Amino acid sequence: MRSFALSRRALLVATAGAVVLALGPGVTPSGAAGGLTPDQRRRADQLISVFENSTTELQYGYAENINDGRGVTAGRAGFTTNDGDALKVITAYTEQVPDNPLAAFVPELTRLAEAGSGDTGGLPEKDYIAAWQEAAQDPAFRAVQDAQVDQRYFAPAMNQAARAGVTTALGRAELYDASIQHGNGTEYDALPALVARTNARVGTASEAGQAVWLDTFFDVRVDDLTNPANTDTAAEWRQSVDRVEALRRLARSGNYDLAGPFTVTAFGSTYTIR
């Protein structure tokens, strides 16, 4: 998962080989579920794309080393080379399309994942990025990315939401965004730990109320971004706090249903979510 996106990434959106998907009304590349309507899920995906890539269009061809200790970050959800994220995407794609430009990198990606290494010296980085961008031209590769997002980020986030009693579309979108950025493991910085710390402060959302619980979760997440246990990503995460505050501002506007259209401001830029 990617640590965050700032406006400096906007330039990459327009670079050659960067494949985007413009999301129209009622259209989402991933199946809507988890208590969200198709339109709410699409808007949640657009919000995350704003935070990840400074655009409402999903960036399947994005690839960059953002120097956060996670190697190369790529695709619509920031699949990284150090922890097996990218490896799972490429393996699933290779099962469907064996002769693809990324297949040759599987052995090195396997080694990096097993070591948890952010080193890209053996990849090599430029060739890998070019291959990712080439593969992103293939609808099958984009579909694999969608499926991986659903399985590895969206579904776990919705499970956490259900356990915590989070029922609003905005609250569920926030947990989905945290799932993308923080992951769903057992680490102190991961989404399950953030939910547990929120519950410890105010109880579940069913007990505390949806607005109180969500605002507390915002506080817990901001604290984690500011003081993460993973020091490798600390510098990047400290700059990503407005990712959370953008959704807090949306909550203060009262749009807990993610009803569109609405505007969201993040990292100094304003976007329209329809």
JOWOHU-V869943 format. One record per pair of residues at least 24 apart in sequence whose ideal C-beta (glycine too) atoms are under 7 Angstrom apart, sorted by the first residue. I is the first residue (numbers start at 1). GAP is how many residues later the second one is. If there is no record, write none. Layout:
# JOWOHU-V869943
[[I:GAP] [I:GAP]]
This chain:
# JOWOHU-V869943
[[1:76] [1:77] [1:79] [1:84] [1:179] [1:180] [1:182] [2:50] [2:71] [2:75] [2:76] [2:78] [3:63] [3:65] [3:178] [3:230] [3:233] [3:234] [3:237] [4:47] [4:177] [4:232] [4:233] [4:235] [4:236] [4:239] [5:46] [5:47] [5:48] [5:49] [6:233] [6:261] [7:47] [7:260] [7:261] [7:262] [9:44] [9:45] [10:44] [10:45] [12:50] [12:52] [13:40] [13:41] [13:42] [13:46] [17:44] [17:116] [17:117] [18:41] [18:43] [18:44] [18:115] [19:41] [19:42] [19:117] [19:118] [19:123] [20:37] [20:38] [20:39] [21:36] [21:37] [21:39] [22:35] [23:33] [25:249] [29:29] [29:117] [30:116] [30:119] [30:120] [30:124] [31:119] [33:125] [34:120] [34:124] [34:138] [35:123] [35:126] [35:132] [35:137] [36:133] [36:136] [39:221] [40:129] [40:218] [43:215] [43:217] [43:230] [44:129] [44:132] [44:214] [46:227] [47:126] [47:130] [47:217] [47:226] [48:128] [48:129] [48:132] [50:214] [50:216] [50:221] [51:126] [51:192] [51:215] [52:26] [54:215] [56:215] [56:217] [60:76] [60:82] [60:85] [61:71] [61:72] [61:75] [63:66] [63:69] [63:70] [65:55] [65:60] [66:170] [68:164] [68:165] [68:168] [69:49] [69:163] [69:164] [70:48] [71:41] [71:47] [71:49] [72:48] [72:53] [72:56] [72:57] [74:58] [75:70] [76:69] [76:73] [77:72] [77:76] [77:103] [81:28] [81:31] [81:39] [81:42] [82:30] [82:34] [82:35] [82:36] [83:30] [83:33] [84:29] [87:26] [88:60] [89:55] [89:56] [89:59] [92:52] [92:56] [93:42] [93:47] [93:48] [93:51] [96:44] [97:41] [97:43] [100:35] [101:30] [101:33] [101:34] [102:29] [102:30] [102:33] [105:26] [153:26] [153:27] [156:28] [157:34] [160:31] [160:32] [160:35] [164:31] [164:35] [164:40] [164:41] [165:39] [165:40] [165:41] [166:39] [166:44] [166:47] [167:43] [168:42] [168:88] [169:87] [169:88] [169:89] [170:77] [170:80] [170:81] [170:85] [170:86] [170:88] [171:34] [171:39] [171:43] [173:85] [174:40] [174:43] [174:73] [178:43] [187:42] [188:41] [189:35] [189:39] [189:40] [189:41] [194:26] [194:27] [194:30] [210:46] [214:37] [215:36] [218:26] [218:30] [242:24] [242:25]]
